[in-house]
Amino acid sequence: MAHSSKTRRLRPAARSLMDSLRNFLTPALGKQAQAARPGRVSPRWTTQPLVLTLLVLTWSCGDSQEERFETARAFVAVSLPKRRRPGKTVRGNDLALTRLPLPALRAVAAGVRRCLAQVFARCWLVEGFVPLGGDGTRLACPRTAELDQRLGQAGKPHSAPMVWLTARVPLRLGVPWAWRWGKGTASERGHLLPVLPVLPTAALVVADAGYVGYEVARTLAEHSVCFLIRMSSQATLYTARAVRLDRFREGEVSYGPGAKQKGAANKPLLRLRLIGVRGKKKGNDVWLLTNVPPPQRLSAAAAAQLYR
């Protein structure tokens, strides 16, 4: 059956991959990244083709790095026909990357985040928040003498060297927003605090019990960042009056540092809100701690759905 003219008008126009990338890797962003590279730059590896090659390498298929590089290089040459073709060898690309200062990559990341916020401004909000989930994982690296020396031992004895990656992802998008790398012995909590300055407005950090801790909650509250963290039995919370745990649904609690923590007596109690989400089976209850006090702004049902 033929589609109506209205249906045809609603259908989005087909776009190429490069057209889509240009929405994020704009000329203004390229100038900002290039400005972060003082000094002379190889004409074959200016910032734009270098970043684009690095991006396409992550999507290219091949049995070796050389094959993937050839695919990425060909894509960049076709996509930037007015630019000088990028270098021909993987080694030259690697050398150019080592000379690329981190401020240039940070400028690219900041520009992409600004574009994401503009494009998805209407669809990533939930209950007035931008909920960001996060987790960490270890990733095995090639077993080389240099990586063994730099990364050390993190897994089982004689295992391959590993890095720890922690990412923050808007729950309604599934697109990485910010991330941190570290040695395999790094911690999720340690990686959370450095990314706070780049979180979007109205961010709500949603995290599992790996982020339980007074210092994490206090730092988030001091930075005016809302959070929703699953609690563990290791945390001690206080209520103003005695209440049976099996009847508790939600209410205000006080959260303080552990008695053995250094300087605990001089640290203030945090006034937070605890939400009990009852599981279908006994023993499957979930306890969520948040610094969003009014139930009208973040209901218990919304909190349970966000954590789920």
VENRAQUI-V462802 format. One record per run of one state. SS is the DSSP state (@ for helix, = for strand, . for the rest). FROM is the first residue (numbers start at 1). LEN is the number of residues. If there is no record, write none. Layout:
BEGIN
ss	from	len
SS	FROM	LEN
SS	FROM	LEN
END
This chain:
BEGIN
ss	from	len
.	1	4
@	5	6
.	11	6
@	17	6
.	23	4
@	27	9
.	36	11
@	47	11
.	58	7
@	65	15
.	80	10
@	90	9
.	99	3
@	102	18
.	120	6
=	126	1
.	127	2
=	129	12
.	141	4
@	145	7
.	152	10
=	162	9
.	171	5
=	176	8
.	184	4
@	188	7
.	195	1
@	196	3
.	199	4
=	203	5
.	208	1
@	209	3
.	212	2
@	214	9
.	223	3
=	226	5
.	231	6
=	237	2
.	239	6
@	245	3
.	248	2
=	250	6
.	256	8
@	264	3
.	267	3
=	270	8
.	278	8
=	286	5
.	291	9
@	300	8
.	308	1
END
